[in-house]
């Protein structure tokens, strides 16, 4: 459902309306957090694909930080984020070894 789309509600109770408002607020925040970590991972993967070691070294700490923040915010499960970190680190280390 696109942001800002009104939700059809059968019940007009105050508690139902409040829950809908809360859900809409949380959805916007969660979407922003999810986009932030996805963009960080995309930029890092692009640097790895381009074999750009200098750019990858610059992006590595911020990408790991974005994944850690996604865990804290509840956007990613810890195991999922650790899997991302492990695979990205393996690719990063392979690039560093090839560049050395």
Secondary structure, DSSP 8 states (H G I E B T S, - for coil): --TT-----S---HHHHHHHHHHHHHHHHHHHHHHHHHHHHHHHHHHHHTT-HHHHHHHHHHHHHHHHHHHHHTSS-HHHHHHHHHHHHHHHHHHHHHH-
